[in-house]
């Protein structure tokens, strides 16, 4: 909508309001459900139901209960709330942009579009980086080997090294799907 010659600012603001409301609701529901489950498990009223012949007692499991589910749930809720804040900031940018167009009507509001786009991209990158690092730590990936899936099905020709911000990346050029990037731990 913002790329149109005469954008419908009111419609954009309405869409961003609905999106911010959905993000806030998602954040609230995630936080409440994770907190509720954590405190119920903490006080010994776990939702797990074991048969009498199960080799592990429920009490033994409750006393050993220490997971990262609660902090990750709170982090997920915080990231969702951050997404809602980004949408609300875009609404204020749109309102400023429409006021600037009314005053100058010669397209000087481009900086506001770029700043709104930049803030949205930063929020998206922040969420992707946090989610990727959390998944890697939870699933126990090796930090030195990163699976690389190219867009083609070519056979490997030769290895090549790239230096990306003081990290050496070795990869095969024209690789097959089973190839890897080897990242050396030198920083």
Protein Blocks (a to p, Z undefined) as FASTA:
>chain_A
ZZpmbdcfklmmmmmmmmmmmmmmmmmmmmmmmmmmmmmmmnopafbdcdfklcbdfklm
mmmgccfklmmmmmmmmmmmmmmmmmmmmmmmmmmmmmmmmmnonopammmmmmmmmmmm
mmmmmmmmmmmmmmmmmnopafkbccdddfbfcdcfbdcdddeehiacdddehiafkbcc
dddfbZZ
